[in-house]
Amino acid sequence: MQTLDKATSVPFVDLKKQYASIKPEIDAAISAVIEDTAFVGGVFVKEFEREFARHCGMSHCVGLANGTDALFVALRTLGVGPGDEVITVANTFVATSEAIKMAGAQVVFVDCDPRTYTIDVDAIGERITARTKAIIPVHLYGQPAEMDAIRALAKKHGLWVVGDAAQAHGALYKGRPVSQLADISCFSFYPGKNLGAYGDGGALVTNNEEWAANARMFANHGRTKKYDHDFEGINSRLDGLQAAVLSVKLRHLDEWTEGRRQAAARYTSVLENLGVITPVEADGVRAVYHLYVIRVPHGRRDALQSFLNQDGISTGIHYPIALPFLKAYSYLNHQSADFPVALRASQEILSLPMYSELTADQVELVAERIRLFTA
Ligand SMILES: Cc1ncc(COP(=O)(O)O)c(C=O)c1O
């Protein structure tokens, strides 16, 4: 079997290449924070919160330590707690359901749509009970969930909608930023995300001033001023260095999103007729391709992954075990038949290298190897 030269390997993400493209801006921003010793709170965090809220088309942004906390703080802010149920999708990163548990509520999983992998809105209704307090749709892989239908259901049953936009910075649903379609939307700035910090980071955005103020207080020890606390909270703050890095990167986000979309369009075109199923973009949405996820039918996914890996093409599986089938959720006693779509997807999906710096040649290289494998 022919192997490719190491120089032609394709990493799954390439944060070094991204840093090289903005090095002077990043270095200056980091120096400015250090010179100012504005490490926790301060002007850099405020500035980023203002800019990110504007980018999301929202009035308020609260910077937090990570995206998991953003979901937890959002649920707490909306009064979700013990005795409540929160509905979310079976195929997401475990942080989504962890946050529900952190708030003291019970997670209720729903299967996903086989085409978009976002929550199956037709299946939500049958899981709503008198205890249901909120729905967390996940804009998985950067593809907005079906927000019109979800909002209609939430309105009908008096439920909160907390958007998990950890993978969807800049995604649009019917021309509007996804963050505008939830009561509170939550973001992760984990380094590999579309807008990634140089460490952990997260934020929530909302148009409700009172929620924003409460969330900010809760995430800062329930503090009103230095040693005065109205209630017990937690310590979950975005730090100054991360905020300064994020402000620089936010200026490039739209251009990077365009780069991801172009890489995705290239993949979709070159992978046509190769026996793999390429992602679809639902009507009226502008996905931001945090991940480019293909499906490899006939039980050949793992073999394809190994084949690509041999040639230095790194891929991922997001996620190999649907959440209801994790040991962590064995207490829910779910059966395979409860989530057939998520289960099958977990066995067939493969995430190809995806980032805005991915070149046409790299995309062609990946396609060439897939062509060879499926031939
Ligand atoms: C869908 C989803 N939700 C929540 C999170 C949690 O974000 P963080 O890793 O910043 O806590 C992530 C990121 O890993 C994610 O992908």
The ligand as an ORCA input file, in Angstrom:
! r2SCAN-3c Opt
* xyz 0 1
  C     -21.780     20.554     22.534
  C     -20.893     21.001     23.653
  N     -21.458     21.427     24.806
  C     -20.720     21.852     25.839
  C     -19.343     21.863     25.776
  C     -18.567     22.238     27.003
  O     -17.657     23.261     26.810
  P     -16.314     23.324     27.690
  O     -15.406     22.257     27.203
  O     -15.793     24.703     27.393
  O     -16.699     23.173     29.102
  C     -18.709     21.473     24.593
  C     -17.257     21.551     24.419
  O     -16.446     20.761     24.641
  C     -19.507     21.002     23.511
  O     -18.943     20.581     22.375
*
